[in-house]
Amino acid sequence: MLEKVKYYLYTCLQYKVRNKSRVINNILIFIYKCVKMTTFEEFNLKQELEEALNKINFTTPTEVQEKAIPLALAGKDIVVKSKTGTGKTGAFLVPIIQMLTAKDKTAATIIVPTRELAIQVFNVVQKLTAGSKLKGTLVYGGASINVQIDSLRRQPNIVVGTPGRIIDLMERGELKFNQTKILVLDEADMMLDLGFMEDVEYIMSVMPKEKQVMLFSATMPERIAKLSKKYMENPQYLNISADKELTVNSISHKYAMSKRSAKLETLFTYISEFKPKKSIIFSDTKRNADYLYNALVRKGYKATVMHGDLRQAQREKALQEFRRTAQFLVATNVAARGLDITGISDIINYDTPSEPYVYVHRVGRSARMGADGSAFSIVSPDEMTLIREIEHSVKIRMKCIELDSQISQEVSLEMADFKPRRSESRDNDSHRRFDRGRRGGNSSYGRNSYPGRSYGGHRSNSSERPYPGE
């Protein structure tokens, strides 16, 4: 291998390379391709970082960490497509903490779509920077902006935040990106789904052009691919999730037919027959989520609820209860991404998602880091086209099961072959079913479009916005 390295170095030096570090980076990438990393120790990390990793039992990198960290340490822009539950957070935090020093103020910015994911990422930042001189800060809507301003004035090294609050702080002059060296976009496809990509592009436009960008996403829509070409320099693409592996193999997928008027009966029948130990029940609307939560409590189940209309303190309390004692968490799509809660046995889609990638992100809350899990969907006859789309796009086979409730409903399993033509009104309604918070949004929902911002790009007031991506 040494001869190959010498040859590669000789080849690189045939060209007039102004930046010698680029030659070194290319050599490091070549060496990585020849040597398979097996432990974090082989990344030659700082001693305090290695100790922090050991304290949280991070000894062997996952596949995404093993492939992404060397490229990131080499200073490369990277685009990583990886299914949920594979350790993406460590894949960008380890190289960030390794490369930064205490003198690098506001040098790394990590943008995430939801408050909950921001809190989760920041908790890992705190654990991995323990024992070092690096400091981080957390900025998101629903919390005191004055406290966050005070934290920013202490010049942290790493900023973790959501798009809306980051823009608020930028426009107040409290968050400046003139020293930014590293930018991470985590769960990029969810930011696109929630309508935050215009905000993200606005933030990127005010950052220095010379910076390292790392983009992580479970799926790769066309607009995300265009974003990487526009703002990244010769990015390295890592497809950890092949198309046939968008969901982990340890998840079983099944559904049951139900009349719309009998979906609640079907839900309780499934719970009675399959007895899920710990489950998230997904609803497409906040009103339905409250309705299901109250129904579960009346039945004597320990349940909690989380959606965009709740205050941040209420949402955090709901998550704490679910982690500790509650059997069920009823939630809208705000919980479909990023939340890393161990021990979730079942994902229940009370409302069948109208887009295959939403199904991927929902079921990704189960079977984390190699555990077994189950995904169950309640399907009305006119939703069978959705099941077929999910099966085709995600490359899975969903088993149709018969519950006792179907007998009383007289819902025939032959309806599984029912394939109605989807009307325009059905398509439009499916988009309205998503819980996108009060801001709403789609891929064309820009930074000049949401309440409180004028068309000139400046906020007309300083009120805090209670939607997921604040």
C-alpha positions in Angstrom: 0.0 0.0 0.0 3.0 2.3 0.7 4.0 2.1 -3.0 0.4 3.1 -4.0 0.6 6.1 -1.7 3.9 7.2 -3.2 2.5 6.9 -6.7 -0.6 8.8 -5.7 1.5 11.6 -4.2 3.7 11.8 -7.3 0.6 12.0 -9.5 -0.9 14.8 -7.4 2.3 16.8 -7.5 2.3 16.8 -11.3 -0.4 19.5 -11.1 0.0 23.0 -9.8 -1.8 22.8 -6.5 -1.8 26.1 -4.6 -3.2 24.5 -1.5 -0.9 21.8 -0.3 -3.4 20.6 2.3 -5.6 19.5 -0.6 -3.0 17.0 -1.7 -2.7 15.7 1.8 -6.5 15.4 2.1 -6.6 13.3 -1.1 -3.9 11.0 0.2 -5.9 10.6 3.5 -9.0 9.7 1.5 -7.0 7.2 -0.5 -5.5 5.6 2.6 -9.0 5.4 4.1 -10.2 3.4 1.1 -7.4 0.9 1.6 -7.8 0.5 5.4 -11.1 -0.3 7.0 -11.7 1.5 10.3 -13.0 -0.7 13.1 -12.8 1.4 16.3 -12.8 5.1 17.2 -9.2 4.8 18.4 -8.1 4.3 14.8 -9.3 7.8 13.9 -6.5 9.2 16.1 -8.8 11.4 18.0 -8.0 13.8 20.8 -7.6 12.0 24.1 -10.5 13.9 25.8 -12.7 13.1 22.8 -11.8 9.4 23.1 -12.6 9.4 26.8 -15.9 11.1 26.2 -16.8 8.5 23.6 -15.9 5.7 26.0 -18.1 7.2 28.7 -21.2 7.0 26.5 -20.1 3.5 25.3 -19.2 4.6 21.8 -16.3 2.2 21.0 -17.1 0.8 17.5 -18.3 3.2 14.8 -21.5 2.4 12.8 -21.3 2.1 9.1 -22.2 5.7 8.5 -19.6 6.9 11.1 -16.9 4.6 9.7 -17.4 6.1 6.2 -18.2 9.7 6.9 -15.8 10.6 9.7 -12.5 10.1 7.7 -13.9 12.2 4.8 -15.1 14.9 7.2 -11.7 14.9 9.0 -10.1 15.4 5.6 -12.0 18.6 5.2 -14.3 17.3 2.5 -17.9 18.4 1.8 -20.1 15.3 2.2 -23.6 14.3 1.3 -24.8 11.3 3.3 -27.9 9.4 2.6 -28.6 7.1 5.5 -31.7 5.6 7.1 -32.8 6.6 10.6 -31.2 5.0 13.6 -27.8 4.5 12.1 -25.7 7.0 14.2 -25.7 10.0 11.9 -25.3 12.4 14.9 -22.0 10.9 15.8 -20.9 11.0 12.2 -20.8 14.8 12.1 -20.2 15.6 15.8 -17.0 13.6 16.2 -15.1 15.3 13.3 -16.4 18.7 14.4 -15.1 18.3 17.9 -11.9 16.8 16.7 -11.2 19.7 14.3 -12.2 22.7 16.4 -10.1 24.4 19.1 -11.2 26.7 21.9 -10.1 29.7 19.8 -12.7 28.9 17.0 -15.6 31.0 18.1 -19.0 30.3 16.5 -17.1 28.1 14.0 -19.6 25.2 13.6 -23.4 25.6 13.0 -25.7 22.6 13.1 -29.2 23.2 11.6 -32.0 20.8 12.4 -35.7 20.9 11.6 -37.4 20.5 15.1 -36.9 21.6 18.7 -36.8 18.0 19.9 -34.0 17.1 17.5 -32.1 20.2 18.4 -32.2 19.4 22.1 -31.2 15.8 21.4 -28.2 16.8 19.2 -27.1 19.4 21.8 -27.2 16.8 24.6 -24.7 14.7 22.6 -22.6 17.8 22.0 -22.4 18.4 25.8 -21.4 14.7 26.4 -18.7 14.7 23.7 -17.2 18.1 24.8 -17.0 17.1 28.4 -13.4 17.5 29.6 -12.5 19.8 26.7 -12.5 23.6 26.4 -15.1 23.5 23.6 -18.5 24.9 24.4 -21.9 24.7 22.6 -25.1 26.6 22.7 -28.7 25.7 21.8 -31.2 28.0 20.0 -34.8 27.2 19.2 -38.2 28.8 19.4 -40.5 28.3 22.4 -37.7 29.1 24.8 -36.4 32.4 26.1 -34.6 34.3 23.4 -32.8 36.5 25.9 -31.2 33.4 27.6 -30.0 32.3 24.2 -28.6 35.8 23.4 -26.7 35.7 26.7 -25.3 32.3 25.7 -24.2 33.5 22.2 -22.5 36.5 23.7 -20.2 34.1 25.6 -19.0 33.1 22.1 -19.6 29.3 21.9 -17.7 27.1 19.5 -20.7 25.1 18.3 -24.3 26.4 17.7 -27.2 23.9 17.4 -30.5 25.4 16.3 -33.6 25.5 14.2 -34.0 27.7 11.1 -36.5 30.2 12.4 -34.8 31.0 15.6 -31.4 31.2 13.9 -32.8 33.9 11.5 -34.3 35.8 14.4 -30.9 36.0 16.1 -29.2 36.9 12.9 -31.5 39.8 12.3 -31.0 41.0 15.8 -27.3 41.0 15.2 -26.7 38.5 17.9 -25.6 35.6 15.7 -22.9 36.2 13.1 -21.4 33.7 10.8 -18.3 35.5 9.6 -16.1 32.9 11.4 -18.1 29.9 10.3 -15.9 27.0 9.3 -18.3 24.1 9.4 -22.0 23.8 8.5 -24.1 20.7 9.1 -27.6 20.3 7.7 -29.2 17.4 9.6 -32.4 15.7 8.4 -32.4 17.8 5.3 -35.3 16.2 3.7 -37.5 16.9 6.7 -36.6 20.6 6.5 -37.7 20.4 2.9 -40.9 18.8 3.8 -41.7 21.4 6.5 -41.0 24.2 4.1 -37.7 25.4 5.7 -35.4 25.1 2.7 -35.7 28.7 1.7 -34.7 29.7 5.3 -31.8 27.3 5.1 -30.6 28.7 1.8 -30.9 32.3 3.2 -28.7 31.3 6.2 -26.2 29.6 3.9 -26.1 32.7 1.7 -24.7 34.9 4.5 -22.0 32.5 5.5 -18.5 32.5 4.2 -18.1 30.7 0.9 -15.0 28.9 2.2 -16.5 26.5 4.7 -17.0 22.8 5.0 -20.6 21.6 4.5 -22.0 18.2 5.7 -25.5 17.3 4.7 -27.3 14.3 6.2 -30.7 13.0 5.0 -32.6 9.7 5.1 -34.0 10.3 1.5 -32.6 12.4 -1.3 -35.3 14.5 -3.1 -34.2 16.4 -6.2 -34.1 19.7 -4.5 -31.7 18.4 -1.8 -29.4 17.2 -4.6 -29.6 20.6 -6.3 -28.8 22.3 -3.0 -25.6 20.3 -2.6 -24.5 21.2 -6.1 -25.1 24.9 -5.5 -23.5 25.4 -2.1 -21.0 22.6 -1.8 -17.6 22.1 -3.4 -17.0 18.8 -5.0 -19.0 16.9 -2.4 -18.4 13.3 -1.6 -21.6 11.2 -1.8 -22.2 8.4 0.6 -25.2 6.2 0.0 -25.4 4.2 3.2 -29.1 3.4 2.6 -29.4 1.7 -0.7 -32.9 2.1 -2.2 -33.8 -1.4 -1.2 -32.8 -0.7 2.4 -34.7 2.5 3.3 -36.0 0.8 6.4 -34.0 -1.6 8.6 -34.5 -5.3 8.0 -35.5 -5.9 11.6 -38.9 -4.1 11.2 -42.0 -6.2 10.3 -44.6 -4.3 8.2 -48.3 -5.0 8.4 -51.7 -3.4 8.0 -55.4 -4.0 8.6 -58.4 -2.9 6.7 -60.9 -0.7 8.5 -63.9 1.5 7.8 -63.0 5.1 8.6 -65.8 5.2 11.2 -64.3 2.1 12.9 -60.6 3.1 13.0 -60.6 3.6 16.8 -62.1 0.1 17.3 -59.4 -1.3 15.0 -56.7 0.4 17.0 -57.9 -1.0 20.3 -58.3 -4.4 18.8 -54.7 -4.4 17.6 -53.5 -3.3 21.0 -55.5 -6.0 22.7 -54.3 -8.8 20.3 -50.6 -7.8 19.8 -50.0 -6.1 23.2 -47.3 -3.6 22.1 -44.8 -2.8 25.0 -44.0 0.7 24.0 -45.5 2.4 21.0 -45.8 5.7 19.1 -49.2 6.2 17.5 -49.1 8.6 14.6 -52.0 10.9 13.6 -52.0 13.4 10.8 -53.8 16.1 12.7 -53.3 17.7 16.1 -57.1 17.4 16.8 -57.0 13.7 16.1 -53.9 13.3 18.3 -55.7 14.8 21.3 -58.8 12.7 20.5 -56.7 9.4 20.5 -54.8 10.5 23.7 -58.1 11.0 25.6 -59.5 7.7 24.3 -56.4 5.8 25.5 -56.5 7.4 28.9 -60.2 6.6 29.3 -59.4 3.0 28.5 -56.9 3.0 31.3 -53.7 3.1 29.3 -50.7 5.2 30.3 -50.4 7.6 27.4 -49.0 11.0 26.5 -49.4 13.3 23.5 -47.1 15.6 21.5 -47.9 18.0 18.7 -47.1 21.5 17.4 -49.7 23.3 19.5 -48.2 22.4 22.8 -45.7 24.6 24.5 -42.1 23.5 24.5 -42.2 22.6 28.2 -45.3 20.5 27.6 -43.6 18.6 24.8 -40.5 17.9 26.8 -42.6 16.7 29.7 -44.5 14.4 27.3 -41.2 12.9 26.1 -40.0 12.4 29.6 -43.2 10.6 30.6 -42.9 8.4 27.5 -39.3 7.5 28.2 -40.1 6.6 31.8 -43.6 5.1 32.3 -46.0 5.7 29.4 -46.9 2.9 27.1 -48.1 5.1 24.3 -47.0 8.4 22.8 -49.7 9.9 20.4 -48.0 12.3 18.0 -48.2 14.1 14.8 -45.3 14.1 12.3 -43.3 16.4 14.7 -42.1 13.2 16.3 -41.4 11.3 13.1 -37.8 12.3 12.8 -34.7 12.5 14.9 -36.1 11.4 18.3 -33.9 8.6 19.7 -36.0 6.8 22.2 -34.9 3.2 23.0 -37.2 0.3 23.5 -40.0 1.3 21.0 -41.5 -1.9 20.0 -44.4 -0.8 17.7 -45.1 2.1 15.4 -48.8 2.5 14.7 -50.0 4.6 11.8 -53.6 5.5 12.8 -53.6 7.7 9.7 -51.8 6.1 6.7 -49.1 8.6 5.5 -49.7 9.8 2.0 -46.0 9.9 1.1 -43.7 6.9 1.2 -40.8 8.8 2.7 -43.0 9.9 5.6 -43.7 6.2 6.3 -39.9 5.6 6.3 -39.3 8.3 8.9 -42.2 7.2 11.1 -41.2 3.6 11.3 -37.6 4.6 11.8 -38.5 5.4 15.4 -38.6 1.6 16.0 -35.8 -0.9 15.7 -33.1 1.6 16.6 -29.5 0.5 16.3 -30.3 -3.1 15.3 -33.2 -3.9 17.6 -36.4 -5.6 16.4 -39.6 -3.6 15.7 -43.0 -3.6 14.2 -44.9 -1.2 12.0 -48.7 -1.4 11.8 -51.0 0.8 9.7 -54.8 1.2 9.8 -56.0 1.4 6.2 -59.4 2.3 4.7 -60.4 0.7 1.4 -59.8 3.9 -0.6 -56.2 4.1 0.8 -54.9 0.9 -0.7 -53.1 2.9 -3.4 -51.0 4.4 -0.6 -50.0 1.0 0.6 -49.0 -0.1 -2.9 -47.0 3.2 -3.3 -45.2 2.6 0.0 -44.4 -1.0 -1.0 -43.1 0.0 -4.4 -41.1 3.0 -3.2 -39.6 1.6 0.0 -39.1 -1.9 -1.4 -41.0 -3.7 1.3 -43.8 -6.2 1.5 -46.6 -5.2 3.9 -48.6 -8.1 5.3 -52.4 -7.7 5.5 -53.6 -9.1 8.8 -57.2 -9.8 9.9 -58.3 -8.5 13.3 -61.4 -9.5 15.2 -62.8 -6.0 14.7 -62.8 -6.6 10.9 -65.3 -9.4 11.4 -67.8 -7.1 13.2 -67.2 -4.4 10.5 -67.7 -6.8 7.7 -64.6 -5.4 6.0 -63.4 -8.0 3.5 -59.7 -8.7 3.0 -60.5 -8.8 -0.7 -60.5 -5.0 -0.4 -56.7 -5.3 -0.4 -57.0 -5.5 -4.2 -59.2 -2.5 -4.4 -57.4 0.1 -6.6 -59.4 3.3 -7.0 -58.1 6.1 -9.2 -56.8 8.9 -7.0 -58.7 12.1 -7.7 -57.3 15.6 -7.6 -59.3 16.4 -4.4 -57.8 13.3 -2.7 -54.3 14.5 -3.5 -54.9 17.9 -2.2 -56.5 16.7 0.9 -53.5 14.4 1.6 -51.2 17.4 1.8 -53.5 19.1 4.2 -53.4 16.1 6.6 -49.8 16.8 7.6 -49.1 18.5 10.8 -46.6 21.2 9.7 -47.2 23.4 12.7 -48.8 26.9 12.5 -46.4 28.0 10.0 -47.5 25.4 7.5 -45.2 25.0 4.5 -44.1 23.2 1.5 -41.0 23.3 -0.6 -41.9 26.7 -2.0 -42.6 28.3 1.4 -39.8 30.8 1.7 -38.2 33.0 4.2 -40.3 36.0 3.1 -43.5 34.1 3.3 -44.2 33.3 6.9 -46.0 35.5 9.5 -43.9 38.3 10.9 -41.6 38.7 8.0 -42.0 41.4 5.3 -41.1 40.8 1.7 -37.9 42.6 2.3 -36.7 39.7 4.5 -36.9 41.5 7.8 -39.2 40.6 10.7 -42.0 43.0 11.4 -42.2 42.0 15.0 -40.2 39.8 17.5 -43.0 37.5 18.6 -41.8 33.9 19.1 -43.4 31.4 16.7 -44.8 28.2 18.2 -44.3 25.8 15.3 -41.9 22.8 15.2 -39.0 24.4 13.3 -38.7 27.6 15.3 
